[in-house]
Amino acid sequence: MERGNISVQTENIFPIIKKFLYSDHEIFLRELVSNAVDATTKLKTLASKGEALTELGDLTIQVKLDKDARTLTISDRGIGMSEEEVKKYLNQVAFSSAQEFLDKYKDEASIIGHFGLGFYSAFMVADRVEVVTRSYRTDEKAVRWTCEGDPSYGLEPAERDDRGTDIILHISKDSDEFLEDSRIEGLLKKYCRFLPVPIQFGLRKETVYEGEGEDEKSKEVEVVNIVNNPNPIWKKQPTDLTDEDYRAFYEELHPYSQPPMFWIHLNIDYPFNLTGILYFPKVSGSFDMQRNKIQLYANQVYVTDEVKEIVPEFLTLLHGVIDSPDIPLNVSRSYLQSDQNVKKITGYITRKVAEKLHDLFKSDRNAFAEKWDDLSVFVKYGMVSDEKFYERATKFVLLKNTEGKYFTLEEYRDKVKNLQTDKHDRQIYIYTHDEAAHHAIVTAAKDRGYDVLVCDNIIDNHFMQQLEMKEDKVTFVRVDSDTLDNLVQKDDKPESVLNEEQTKQVKDAFEGVIKQQGRVETKALSPEDLPVQITRPEFLRRMQEMQALQGNRMDDFPMSYNVVVNTNHPLISGKLLAASAESREELASYLYQVALLSQNLLKGEALTNFVRQSLKMAE
């Protein structure tokens, strides 16, 4: 047997590989299976050029587990290696300066660069590794290479009937988890799910049916367990695929999920290579959903589902796959590195998403509007967070009113400009976040001819603020932020039927009831308006809600509201003023609580007391 030393520049390379090369030891299986795929792909390339002298035959990669022997074997029928190639490829750790690498990265959790260390990841889980290999060249003999995780190795002749390579890992005692069938199959499905060569892991049971009608019988048979899909649809041309193909692939990615609304097939080869499929799931206007459902691949090898560096934040709500060999990765292929290509890819994905949405809007606006409640969170989030997406999205973003009708920004500006332009020449967009709670106020606003938008999405506070900054002279006000006469400020104001002394009596009656809970304001409104209204100043309430969206407790921002008393309402100008001091306070309390109830602000003990008071007044 020939003996020798692997040519590295330090005795400490193996401990450092084991400790620092990969963030997760489980990555070893991806690396070794990927190497087997590379060997198989090389053989197919040689065969296509007429340089492979043997029949290709079955190229399935086999992963075998032997718990008793404590071995995990990855076998391929690829190009194989000669004795000289073993010495060249296995006995030299492929980086330019080992000592420089050690000095720079010894104390860090990840190593930046491309060093060709994938094979050596085996030593993270094995205390001995054997490689039995035979070259595709017919005049070469099989050899066995062995190493026990130190710079020494053994090389000797071996028996192998056919070309290809077996990598045999003798699993170390601290890595027993990798001797479990379920663990290995789970890793194969995670990391090798779409590798371009079939991968077999043992056998699986399958139910088959024989006979017909009453004679039909079922039985279980064992079949080869192929754990991957070598031909994922993102590698195919969109013209060769049907809608059913896309839906079936989504089901493969996310079993038991609701079908997606639609998808985008990415396919570009300049100035970078990128393919993939992004699906728009149904999100029902909420961020309360699992992200990290876009998987990044490099030549069908799984890399990560942390794609925020290449996919804009607002698009991490999408599902699907991106595959690009041009994305720069660190040595372990676990982390993205900052690079100009990454920025180009981000811009490309953003543009393609915007183009797809615009095309859908133009081709079938009604269908687009039907999907809007699910789509709006993507679009609004994108407009808030991405300047270029904002510019594109203004063509198809929709505003929805309480009648269930949808308008583009331009359409809505034209719709409300006559009645909802204030004395400062600003257009006032009135909205509600809760139609049921605001029903009375919304109805009163519509009776005045105002249109009321529905803004009940978690992102709407930020979205409205963005529109106010970007769009010329547009202001959003919630329907309960002020009295109806003041939502759209005009110069004409009704006069009060009460004199100064009577107005003070009314204000005193309500302040005696309300005390510190809110600020009392008397206003001369239309007699048809409500006698008492609760208003919440737009700016302060918006700030509170935006703080809550960022995770701060609403308790940290006490609710502030105004109690507006309509001095022109008959209940105020007539009945309240005519009542005795005791009855006046009782009526003021009752009207105040009615106003609270209309805003969903009357709860618990206060609600119980109000019911009792109402029953008493009805006697």
C-alpha positions as CSV (number, residue, x, y, z in Angstrom):
1,M,0.0,0.0,0.0
2,E,1.3,3.5,-0.9
3,R,1.4,5.9,2.1
4,G,1.7,9.7,1.9
5,N,0.5,13.0,3.4
6,I,-2.3,15.2,2.1
7,S,-0.7,18.4,1.0
8,V,-2.0,21.0,3.4
9,Q,0.1,23.7,5.2
10,T,-1.0,23.0,8.7
11,E,-1.8,20.1,11.0
12,N,-4.9,21.9,12.2
13,I,-6.9,22.0,9.0
14,F,-9.3,19.1,9.9
15,P,-10.5,20.5,13.3
16,I,-11.0,23.9,11.7
17,I,-13.0,22.4,8.8
18,K,-15.1,20.5,11.3
19,K,-15.8,23.5,13.5
20,F,-15.9,26.5,11.3
21,L,-16.5,25.5,7.7
22,Y,-20.3,25.0,7.9
23,S,-22.9,26.5,10.2
24,D,-24.9,23.2,10.1
25,H,-23.2,19.8,10.0
26,E,-26.2,18.4,8.1
27,I,-24.8,20.3,5.0
28,F,-22.4,17.4,4.4
29,L,-25.0,15.4,2.6
30,R,-25.8,18.2,0.2
31,E,-22.1,18.5,-0.6
32,L,-21.4,14.8,-1.2
33,V,-24.6,14.2,-3.2
34,S,-23.8,17.4,-5.3
35,N,-20.3,16.0,-6.0
36,A,-22.0,12.8,-7.2
37,V,-24.2,14.8,-9.5
38,D,-21.2,16.7,-10.8
39,A,-19.5,13.4,-11.6
40,T,-22.6,12.1,-13.4
41,T,-23.1,15.4,-15.3
42,K,-19.4,15.3,-16.5
43,L,-19.9,11.8,-17.8
44,K,-23.0,12.8,-19.7
45,T,-21.2,15.7,-21.2
46,L,-18.3,13.4,-22.4
47,A,-20.8,11.0,-23.8
48,S,-22.5,13.8,-25.8
49,K,-19.1,14.6,-27.3
50,G,-18.4,11.0,-28.1
51,E,-15.6,10.8,-25.5
52,A,-17.1,8.4,-23.1
53,L,-16.3,4.8,-24.2
54,T,-18.9,3.0,-22.2
55,E,-22.7,2.8,-22.2
56,L,-24.2,5.2,-19.8
57,G,-26.9,2.9,-18.4
58,D,-28.7,3.7,-15.2
59,L,-27.2,6.9,-13.7
60,T,-29.3,6.9,-10.5
61,I,-27.3,8.0,-7.4
62,Q,-27.8,5.7,-4.5
63,V,-27.7,6.7,-0.8
64,K,-27.5,3.7,1.5
65,L,-27.6,3.5,5.3
66,D,-26.2,0.6,7.3
67,K,-27.0,1.1,11.0
68,D,-25.2,-2.0,12.2
69,A,-22.0,-1.0,10.4
70,R,-22.5,2.7,11.2
71,T,-21.9,3.7,7.6
72,L,-23.6,6.0,5.2
73,T,-22.7,5.5,1.5
74,I,-23.2,7.8,-1.5
75,S,-22.7,5.9,-4.7
76,D,-22.7,7.2,-8.3
77,R,-22.0,5.8,-11.7
78,G,-20.4,9.0,-13.0
79,I,-17.0,9.8,-14.4
80,G,-15.0,8.2,-11.5
81,M,-11.4,8.8,-10.8
82,S,-8.1,7.2,-11.7
83,E,-5.3,6.8,-9.1
84,E,-3.6,9.9,-10.3
85,E,-6.9,11.9,-10.1
86,V,-7.5,10.7,-6.5
87,K,-4.0,12.0,-5.6
88,K,-4.8,15.3,-7.3
89,Y,-8.3,15.9,-6.1
90,L,-8.6,14.3,-2.7
91,N,-5.1,14.9,-1.4
92,Q,-5.0,18.6,-2.0
93,V,-7.3,20.9,-0.1
94,A,-8.1,23.4,-2.8
95,F,-7.4,26.9,-1.6
96,S,-4.7,29.4,-2.5
97,S,-3.1,30.0,0.8
98,A,-4.0,27.7,3.7
99,Q,-2.0,29.6,6.3
100,E,-3.6,32.9,5.3
101,F,-7.0,31.3,5.5
102,L,-6.3,30.0,9.0
103,D,-5.0,33.3,10.3
104,K,-8.0,35.2,8.9
105,Y,-10.9,32.9,9.7
106,K,-9.9,30.7,12.6
107,D,-12.2,32.5,15.1
108,E,-15.1,33.2,12.8
109,A,-18.2,31.1,12.2
110,S,-18.1,31.3,8.5
111,I,-15.4,31.5,5.9
112,I,-15.7,33.7,2.8
113,G,-14.4,32.4,-0.6
114,H,-14.5,29.5,-2.9
115,F,-12.1,26.8,-1.7
116,G,-13.5,23.6,-3.1
117,L,-13.8,22.0,0.4
118,G,-17.2,20.3,-0.1
119,F,-15.8,16.8,0.0
120,Y,-14.1,17.4,3.4
121,S,-17.5,18.3,5.0
122,A,-17.7,14.5,5.4
123,F,-15.3,14.8,8.3
124,M,-17.9,16.9,10.3
125,V,-19.9,13.7,10.9
126,A,-17.5,10.8,10.2
127,D,-14.3,9.8,12.0
128,R,-13.2,7.8,8.9
129,V,-14.0,8.2,5.2
130,E,-13.4,5.7,2.4
131,V,-13.6,6.4,-1.3
132,V,-13.7,3.5,-3.7
133,T,-13.6,4.8,-7.3
134,R,-13.0,3.7,-10.8
135,S,-12.5,5.9,-13.8
136,Y,-14.7,5.7,-16.9
137,R,-11.6,5.0,-18.9
138,T,-11.4,1.3,-19.5
139,D,-7.7,1.0,-18.9
140,E,-7.9,2.3,-15.4
141,K,-8.2,0.2,-12.2
142,A,-10.3,0.8,-9.1
143,V,-8.6,2.3,-6.1
144,R,-9.5,2.8,-2.4
145,W,-8.6,6.0,-0.5
146,T,-9.0,6.2,3.2
147,C,-8.6,9.0,5.8
148,E,-9.3,9.3,9.5
149,G,-9.6,13.0,9.7
150,D,-6.0,13.9,9.8
151,P,-3.5,14.8,7.1
152,S,-2.5,11.1,6.6
153,Y,-4.2,8.9,4.0
154,G,-4.1,5.4,2.6
155,L,-4.3,4.5,-1.1
156,E,-4.5,0.9,-2.4
157,P,-6.0,-1.1,-5.2
158,A,-9.7,-2.0,-4.8
159,E,-12.4,-4.1,-6.4
160,R,-15.1,-2.3,-8.3
161,D,-16.8,-3.8,-11.5
162,D,-18.0,-0.5,-12.9
163,R,-17.1,3.1,-13.3
164,G,-18.1,5.6,-10.6
165,T,-17.5,6.4,-7.0
166,D,-18.6,5.2,-3.5
167,I,-18.1,7.5,-0.6
168,I,-18.4,5.6,2.6
169,L,-18.7,7.6,5.8
170,H,-18.1,5.8,9.1
171,I,-20.3,7.9,11.3
172,S,-18.8,9.2,14.5
173,K,-20.4,8.6,17.9
174,D,-21.4,12.3,18.3
175,S,-23.4,12.1,15.0
176,D,-25.8,9.2,15.7
177,E,-28.7,11.3,14.3
178,F,-27.3,10.6,10.8
179,L,-27.9,6.9,11.2
180,E,-31.7,7.4,11.2
181,D,-33.6,6.7,8.0
182,S,-36.0,9.6,8.6
183,R,-33.2,12.1,9.2
184,I,-31.3,11.1,6.0
185,E,-34.5,11.1,3.9
186,G,-35.5,14.5,5.4
187,L,-32.1,16.0,4.5
188,L,-32.2,14.6,0.9
189,K,-35.7,16.1,0.4
190,K,-34.5,19.4,1.8
191,Y,-31.2,19.8,0.1
192,C,-31.3,17.5,-2.9
193,R,-35.0,17.8,-3.9
194,F,-34.4,19.1,-7.4
195,L,-30.9,17.9,-8.3
196,P,-30.8,16.9,-12.0
197,V,-29.9,13.2,-11.4
198,P,-32.3,10.7,-9.8
199,I,-31.4,10.0,-6.2
200,Q,-32.5,6.7,-4.6
201,F,-32.8,6.1,-0.9
202,G,-33.9,2.6,-0.2
203,L,-37.3,1.3,-1.0
204,R,-40.8,2.5,-0.2
205,K,-44.2,0.9,0.0
206,E,-46.8,1.7,-2.6
207,T,-50.4,0.5,-2.9
208,V,-51.3,-1.0,-6.3
209,Y,-54.7,-2.2,-7.6
210,E,-55.4,-5.3,-9.6
211,G,-58.6,-6.4,-11.3
212,E,-61.7,-4.4,-12.1
213,G,-65.1,-3.8,-10.4
214,E,-65.9,-6.2,-7.6
215,D,-62.8,-8.2,-8.4
216,E,-60.5,-5.2,-7.8
217,K,-58.0,-5.8,-5.0
218,S,-55.2,-3.8,-3.5
219,K,-51.8,-4.8,-2.3
220,E,-48.6,-3.2,-1.0
221,V,-45.5,-3.5,-3.0
222,E,-42.0,-2.2,-2.5
223,V,-40.7,0.2,-5.1
224,V,-37.5,2.2,-5.6
225,N,-37.7,5.3,-3.4
226,I,-36.6,8.2,-5.6
227,V,-36.4,11.3,-3.3
228,N,-36.0,14.0,-5.9
229,N,-37.6,15.6,-8.9
230,P,-34.7,15.9,-11.5
231,N,-36.7,18.0,-13.9
232,P,-38.4,20.9,-12.0
233,I,-40.6,23.1,-14.1
234,W,-38.6,26.2,-13.5
235,K,-36.0,24.8,-15.9
236,K,-38.6,24.4,-18.6
237,Q,-39.9,27.0,-21.1
238,P,-43.2,28.7,-20.0
239,T,-44.6,27.9,-23.4
240,D,-44.3,24.2,-22.7
241,L,-46.2,24.4,-19.4
242,T,-49.9,24.6,-18.5
243,D,-51.6,26.2,-15.6
244,E,-52.1,22.8,-14.1
245,D,-48.3,22.2,-14.3
246,Y,-47.7,25.3,-12.2
247,R,-50.4,24.4,-9.7
248,A,-49.1,20.9,-9.3
249,F,-45.6,22.2,-8.7
250,Y,-46.9,24.6,-6.0
251,E,-48.6,21.6,-4.4
252,E,-45.2,19.8,-4.5
253,L,-43.5,22.8,-2.8
254,H,-46.3,23.4,-0.3
255,P,-48.6,20.4,0.2
256,Y,-52.1,21.1,1.6
257,S,-51.8,24.9,1.0
258,Q,-54.6,26.9,-0.7
259,P,-53.9,27.2,-4.5
260,P,-52.0,30.3,-5.4
261,M,-53.7,33.2,-7.1
262,F,-51.2,33.4,-9.9
263,W,-47.4,33.1,-10.6
264,I,-44.5,34.6,-12.4
265,H,-42.0,32.5,-14.4
266,L,-38.6,34.1,-14.2
267,N,-36.2,33.3,-17.1
268,I,-33.2,35.5,-17.9
269,D,-29.7,34.8,-19.2
270,Y,-28.3,38.3,-19.5
271,P,-26.6,40.1,-17.8
272,F,-26.9,37.2,-15.3
273,N,-28.5,33.8,-15.3
274,L,-31.7,33.4,-13.3
275,T,-34.7,31.1,-13.5
276,G,-37.5,30.4,-11.1
277,I,-41.2,30.7,-10.3
278,L,-42.7,33.0,-7.8
279,Y,-46.3,32.4,-6.6
280,F,-48.7,34.9,-5.1
281,P,-50.5,33.1,-2.2
282,K,-53.7,34.2,-0.6
283,V,-52.9,36.3,2.4
284,S,-56.3,37.9,3.3
285,G,-54.8,41.3,4.0
286,S,-52.5,40.2,6.9
287,F,-48.8,39.8,7.6
288,D,-49.6,36.9,9.9
289,M,-48.2,34.3,7.6
290,Q,-45.0,32.3,7.3
291,R,-42.3,33.9,5.3
292,N,-39.1,32.2,4.1
293,K,-41.1,30.3,1.6
294,I,-38.9,31.3,-1.4
295,Q,-36.1,28.8,-1.8
296,L,-32.8,29.8,-3.3
297,Y,-31.0,27.2,-5.5
298,A,-27.7,27.3,-7.4
299,N,-27.9,25.0,-10.4
300,Q,-30.7,23.1,-8.7
301,V,-28.7,22.7,-5.5
302,Y,-30.6,24.0,-2.5
303,V,-28.8,26.9,-0.8
304,T,-31.2,28.7,1.7
305,D,-34.6,30.0,2.3
306,E,-33.2,33.3,3.7
307,V,-33.4,35.4,0.5
308,K,-33.9,38.9,1.9
309,E,-30.6,40.0,0.2
310,I,-31.9,39.2,-3.3
311,V,-35.7,39.5,-2.9
312,P,-37.1,42.9,-1.7
313,E,-38.6,42.7,1.8
314,F,-42.2,43.1,0.5
315,L,-41.8,40.1,-1.8
316,T,-40.7,37.7,0.9
317,L,-44.4,37.2,1.3
318,L,-44.3,35.3,-2.0
319,H,-43.7,31.6,-2.3
320,G,-41.6,29.7,-4.8
321,V,-38.1,29.1,-6.2
322,I,-35.2,31.2,-7.5
323,D,-32.2,29.4,-9.2
324,S,-29.1,31.3,-10.2
325,P,-25.5,30.2,-10.6
326,D,-24.4,33.9,-10.5
327,I,-25.4,34.6,-6.9
328,P,-22.1,34.9,-4.9
329,L,-22.0,32.5,-1.9
330,N,-19.5,31.9,0.8
331,V,-17.5,28.7,0.9
332,S,-20.3,26.8,2.6
333,R,-22.9,28.0,0.2
334,S,-25.0,29.0,3.2
335,Y,-24.8,32.8,3.0
336,L,-25.0,35.3,0.3
337,Q,-22.3,37.9,-0.2
338,S,-22.7,41.5,-1.2
339,D,-22.2,41.9,-4.9
340,Q,-23.4,44.0,-7.8
341,N,-25.1,41.0,-9.4
342,V,-27.3,40.7,-6.3
343,K,-28.5,44.3,-6.7
344,K,-29.2,43.6,-10.4
345,I,-31.2,40.5,-9.6
346,T,-33.2,42.3,-6.9
347,G,-34.1,45.0,-9.4
348,Y,-35.0,42.5,-12.1
349,I,-37.3,40.5,-9.7
350,T,-39.0,43.8,-8.6
351,R,-39.6,44.9,-12.2
352,K,-40.9,41.5,-13.3
353,V,-43.4,41.4,-10.4
354,A,-44.6,44.9,-11.3
355,E,-44.9,44.0,-15.0
356,K,-46.9,40.9,-14.2
357,L,-49.4,42.8,-12.0
358,H,-49.8,45.5,-14.5
359,D,-50.4,43.0,-17.3
360,L,-53.1,41.2,-15.2
361,F,-54.7,44.6,-14.5
362,K,-54.8,45.5,-18.1
363,S,-55.9,42.1,-19.5
364,D,-58.8,41.5,-17.0
365,R,-59.5,44.3,-14.6
366,N,-62.5,42.6,-13.1
367,A,-60.5,39.5,-12.2
368,F,-57.8,41.7,-10.9
369,A,-60.2,43.5,-8.6
370,E,-61.6,40.2,-7.3
371,K,-58.1,39.3,-6.2
372,W,-57.4,42.8,-4.8
373,D,-58.1,42.0,-1.1
374,D,-55.4,39.4,-1.2
375,L,-53.1,41.3,-3.4
376,S,-53.2,44.6,-1.7
377,V,-50.8,43.7,1.1
378,F,-48.1,42.9,-1.5
379,V,-48.7,46.0,-3.6
380,K,-49.0,48.5,-0.7
381,Y,-46.1,47.1,1.2
382,G,-44.0,47.4,-2.0
383,M,-45.1,51.0,-2.6
384,V,-44.1,51.9,0.9
385,S,-40.7,50.2,0.8
386,D,-39.5,50.4,-2.8
387,E,-39.3,53.7,-4.7
388,K,-39.1,52.1,-8.2
389,F,-42.0,49.7,-7.4
390,Y,-44.1,52.7,-6.2
391,E,-43.6,54.4,-9.6
392,R,-44.8,51.3,-11.4
393,A,-47.6,50.4,-9.1
394,T,-49.4,53.7,-9.4
395,K,-50.8,52.3,-12.6
396,F,-52.6,49.4,-11.0
397,V,-52.9,50.1,-7.2
398,L,-56.6,50.2,-6.3
399,L,-58.7,52.0,-3.7
400,K,-61.8,50.3,-2.5
401,N,-64.9,52.2,-1.2
402,T,-67.7,51.1,1.1
403,E,-69.8,50.3,-1.9
404,G,-67.3,47.6,-2.9
405,K,-66.1,49.5,-6.0
406,Y,-62.5,49.8,-7.0
407,F,-60.7,52.8,-8.4
408,T,-57.2,53.7,-9.6
409,L,-55.5,56.7,-8.0
410,E,-56.4,58.8,-11.0
411,E,-60.0,57.6,-11.1
412,Y,-60.5,58.3,-7.5
413,R,-59.1,61.8,-7.7
414,D,-61.6,62.6,-10.4
415,K,-64.5,61.0,-8.5
416,V,-64.1,63.1,-5.3
417,K,-62.6,66.4,-6.5
418,N,-65.9,68.3,-6.6
419,L,-67.3,67.6,-3.1
420,Q,-64.2,66.6,-1.2
421,T,-61.8,69.5,-2.1
422,D,-61.3,71.7,0.9
423,K,-60.7,75.4,1.2
424,H,-57.0,74.8,0.9
425,D,-57.5,73.1,-2.4
426,R,-56.5,69.7,-0.9
427,Q,-58.5,66.6,-1.8
428,I,-59.8,64.8,1.3
429,Y,-60.0,61.0,1.1
430,I,-62.4,59.9,3.9
431,Y,-61.9,56.3,5.1
432,T,-63.0,53.8,7.6
433,H,-61.0,50.9,9.1
434,D,-64.2,49.2,10.4
435,E,-67.4,49.6,8.5
436,A,-69.5,47.9,11.2
437,A,-68.2,50.1,14.0
438,H,-68.5,53.3,11.9
439,H,-71.8,52.4,10.3
440,A,-73.7,55.4,11.6
441,I,-71.0,57.9,10.8
442,V,-70.3,56.4,7.4
443,T,-74.0,56.6,6.6
444,A,-74.2,60.2,7.6
445,A,-71.1,61.0,5.5
446,K,-72.6,59.3,2.4
447,D,-75.8,61.2,3.0
448,R,-73.8,64.4,2.5
449,G,-72.5,63.0,-0.8
450,Y,-69.1,62.0,0.5
451,D,-67.4,58.8,-0.7
452,V,-65.8,56.6,2.0
453,L,-62.9,54.3,1.4
454,V,-62.2,51.1,3.2
455,C,-58.7,51.0,4.7
456,D,-58.6,48.0,6.9
457,N,-55.2,46.5,6.0
458,I,-52.4,46.3,8.5
459,I,-50.2,48.3,6.1
460,D,-52.7,51.0,5.4
461,N,-51.4,53.6,7.9
462,H,-48.0,53.5,6.2
463,F,-49.6,53.4,2.7
464,M,-51.8,56.4,3.3
465,Q,-48.8,58.4,4.6
466,Q,-46.8,57.4,1.5
467,L,-49.6,58.6,-0.8
468,E,-49.9,61.9,1.1
469,M,-46.2,62.5,0.5
470,K,-46.1,61.4,-3.1
471,E,-49.4,62.5,-4.5
472,D,-50.2,66.2,-5.0
473,K,-52.5,67.7,-2.4
474,V,-54.1,64.5,-1.0
475,T,-55.0,64.0,2.6
476,F,-56.5,60.9,4.3
477,V,-58.9,61.4,7.2
478,R,-60.7,58.7,9.1
479,V,-64.4,59.2,9.2
480,D,-64.4,59.5,13.0
481,S,-61.4,61.9,13.2
482,D,-63.6,65.0,13.2
483,T,-67.2,66.1,12.9
484,L,-68.7,65.6,9.4
485,D,-68.7,69.4,8.7
486,N,-65.0,69.6,9.5
487,L,-63.7,66.5,7.6
488,V,-63.7,68.5,4.4
489,Q,-63.0,72.0,5.7
490,K,-65.1,74.8,4.1
491,D,-65.5,78.5,4.8
492,D,-69.3,78.2,5.5
493,K,-70.2,77.3,9.0
494,P,-73.7,77.0,10.6
495,E,-74.5,79.4,13.5
496,S,-75.4,78.1,17.0
497,V,-79.0,78.5,18.2
498,L,-77.6,78.9,21.7
499,N,-76.2,82.0,23.3
500,E,-72.9,82.1,25.1
501,E,-74.4,81.4,28.6
502,Q,-76.5,78.4,27.3
503,T,-73.5,77.0,25.5
504,K,-71.5,77.1,28.8
505,Q,-74.3,75.3,30.6
506,V,-74.2,72.5,28.0
507,K,-70.4,72.2,28.2
508,D,-70.5,72.2,32.0
509,A,-73.1,69.4,32.1
510,F,-70.9,67.1,29.9
511,E,-67.6,68.0,31.6
512,G,-69.2,67.0,34.9
513,V,-70.0,63.6,33.5
514,I,-66.8,63.0,31.4
515,K,-64.3,64.4,33.8
516,Q,-60.8,63.4,32.6
517,Q,-61.8,60.8,30.0
518,G,-61.9,63.2,27.0
519,R,-62.0,66.8,26.0
520,V,-65.4,68.4,25.6
521,E,-66.0,70.6,22.6
522,T,-69.2,72.4,21.7
523,K,-69.9,73.0,18.0
524,A,-72.8,74.3,16.0
525,L,-73.6,71.5,13.6
526,S,-76.6,70.6,11.4
527,P,-79.6,69.6,13.5
528,E,-79.6,66.3,11.5
529,D,-76.1,65.5,12.8
530,L,-75.7,63.4,15.9
531,P,-76.2,65.1,19.3
532,V,-72.8,63.8,20.7
533,Q,-69.9,62.5,18.7
534,I,-66.6,60.9,19.7
535,T,-63.7,62.1,17.5
536,R,-60.1,60.9,17.5
537,P,-57.6,63.3,16.0
538,E,-56.1,61.8,12.9
539,F,-52.4,62.6,13.5
540,L,-52.3,61.3,17.1
541,R,-54.3,58.2,16.4
542,R,-52.2,57.3,13.4
543,M,-49.0,57.7,15.4
544,Q,-50.4,55.3,18.1
545,E,-51.4,52.7,15.5
546,M,-48.1,52.9,13.7
547,Q,-46.3,52.4,17.0
548,A,-48.5,49.3,17.7
549,L,-47.6,47.9,14.3
550,Q,-43.9,48.1,15.3
551,G,-44.6,46.0,18.3
552,N,-45.1,48.6,21.0
553,R,-48.1,48.0,23.3
554,M,-51.1,50.3,22.8
555,D,-51.3,50.6,26.6
556,D,-48.1,52.8,26.3
557,F,-50.1,55.3,24.2
558,P,-53.4,56.1,26.1
559,M,-56.4,56.7,23.8
560,S,-57.1,60.3,23.3
561,Y,-60.5,61.5,22.0
562,N,-62.7,64.6,21.8
563,V,-66.4,64.6,22.9
564,V,-68.1,67.0,20.4
565,V,-71.6,68.2,21.5
566,N,-73.9,69.5,18.8
567,T,-75.5,72.6,20.2
568,N,-78.0,72.8,17.3
569,H,-79.5,69.3,18.0
570,P,-83.0,69.4,19.5
571,L,-81.9,67.1,22.4
572,I,-79.2,69.5,23.4
573,S,-80.8,72.9,22.6
574,G,-84.2,71.8,23.9
575,K,-84.5,68.9,26.2
576,L,-81.1,69.1,27.9
577,L,-81.3,72.8,28.7
578,A,-84.9,72.6,29.9
579,A,-84.1,69.8,32.4
580,S,-83.2,70.2,36.0
581,A,-79.6,70.0,37.0
582,E,-79.8,66.4,38.1
583,S,-81.8,65.3,35.0
584,R,-79.4,67.4,32.8
585,E,-76.4,65.4,34.1
586,E,-78.3,62.1,33.6
587,L,-79.2,62.9,30.0
588,A,-75.6,64.2,29.3
589,S,-74.3,60.9,30.7
590,Y,-76.7,58.9,28.5
591,L,-75.9,60.7,25.3
592,Y,-72.2,60.4,26.0
593,Q,-72.4,56.7,26.5
594,V,-74.5,56.3,23.3
595,A,-71.6,58.0,21.5
596,L,-69.1,55.7,23.1
597,L,-71.2,52.7,22.1
598,S,-71.3,53.8,18.5
599,Q,-67.5,53.7,18.5
600,N,-67.2,50.3,20.2
601,L,-65.6,52.1,23.2
602,L,-68.2,51.0,25.8
603,K,-67.3,47.7,27.3
604,G,-67.3,45.7,30.5
605,E,-68.8,47.3,33.6
606,A,-69.5,50.6,31.8
607,L,-71.6,48.8,29.2
608,T,-73.6,47.0,31.9
609,N,-74.3,50.3,33.7
610,F,-75.4,51.9,30.4
611,V,-77.9,49.1,29.8
612,R,-79.3,49.6,33.4
613,Q,-79.5,53.3,32.8
614,S,-81.3,52.8,29.5
615,L,-83.9,50.5,31.1
616,K,-84.4,53.0,34.0
617,M,-85.0,55.9,31.5
618,A,-87.5,53.8,29.6
619,E,-89.7,53.2,32.7
